[in-house]
Amino acid sequence: MKVLILGIDGYIGWPLALRLLERGHSVSGADNFITRKRVKEVSSDSVLPIPSFSKRTEDLERSMKRKVRFHRGDVSNPDFMYEIISGEKPDAVVHLAEQRSAPYSMLGLKQASETMYKNTISTMNLLYAIKDVTPESHILKLGTMGEYGTPNIDIPEGFFEIEFRGRKDTLPFPKNAGSWYHWTKVHDSNNLMFANRVWGTRITDVMQGVVYGTRTSDITSDDRFTRFDIDEVWGTALNRFCAQAVIGLPITPYGKGGQTRGFLSLEDSITCLTLGIEKPPEKGEYRVFNQFDQHYSVGELARKVKEVYEREYSRKAVIENVPNPRVEKEEHYYNPESKKLRSMGYKPEGNLEKDLIRIMEDLNRYGGRIEKLKKVIMPRTIWKKSSGITH
Ligand code: USQ
């Protein structure tokens, strides 16, 4: 299959490219390296050292004898989007090229608007380019479980049957996101659904949970590493907790720590995306995957990281429930459904305990790089303080 990955240089884009190449697909990609730049702007860096993109592809040509066709550019520019879709004529496009940080989107008006614009417009560009150039292509778009928020009822996969004042219908499940970033994904989902209704575009809208991990089975040596962020803006919960334990900083569940989210390993994320690509939707179908393995509260994960670290390294780890910088429920009901991928043959490989040991091993070797980031680990982006043009 010909697969185009938008955002091929990212945490998920790079391992997905490796997996698809291993499985014999023809892979092309686009990126404007904005994540590399934005992470440096907050005085941070990927903890795992990653080569430049050209070095990455040179290494692949040498080790796998496979080429990745690469296009440098910004997918929120419609000319660029039309150019790459016309040039590649892909069977499937995986759209991972959106601003992915909730805290970044909450820094201030500039970052909120940038996130809103780049994310929703890149998806609009993709929808139009596919309709006009290759209407049979499948769009697999990365959304987030955070679109649903944390309602006090079960969360279905995209749609639910509702009875109201004696009448019944099947409707999209109400969305209630918790950051400007998460709202952009809701807007994308609405736009994807509408494009599918009008033009019959084949679409998979992936509601993915929080991904953790340093490796997949295709990352067989350190020079194949994907990026790994741990600062308060670009790092995510479990990855940050592991890094905090490894360099002796407190592990930081925010507030009461009862916030519960779906989590999955990087390995499982790549397996699910690959399955979604290899088993595309029917012509005219819009489908939603809730993509995660297990749900955990952040407090539970903090305790697990502490337990594994202390056992494996015979050193103390400390948990500190710091004041919550976000506006979110800290204790709540959470029961999302995740059946579709499993019914298509997905078997999660993730084993939290083993995965944590592996992450800690990798991070321990790069402890010096984490030490350098000590100042950017504690939370400073306060949701309520997000404000105007001076930021
Ligand atoms: N949290 C802590 N301590 C920390 C960091 C985070 O308690 O040191 C808490 C947050 O308050 C939140 C939860 O952990 O309740 C998840 O936060 P996160 O930073 O791990 O993830 P989030 O901001 O939700 O975003 C991440 C990715 C995003 C993806 C999303 C999936 O950055 O791209 O869409 O996870 S989900 O969370 O399911 O929406």
Boltz pocket constraint, residues with backbone or C-beta under 6 A from the ligand:
constraints:
  - pocket:
      binder: B
      contacts: [[A, 100], [A, 101], [A, 102], [A, 103], [A, 143], [A, 144], [A, 145], [A, 146], [A, 147], [A, 182], [A, 208], [A, 209], [A, 210], [A, 211], [A, 234], [A, 235], [A, 236], [A, 237], [A, 238], [A, 240], [A, 252], [A, 253], [A, 254], [A, 255], [A, 257], [A, 259], [A, 260], [A, 261], [A, 262], [A, 298], [A, 326], [A, 328]]
      max_distance: 6.0
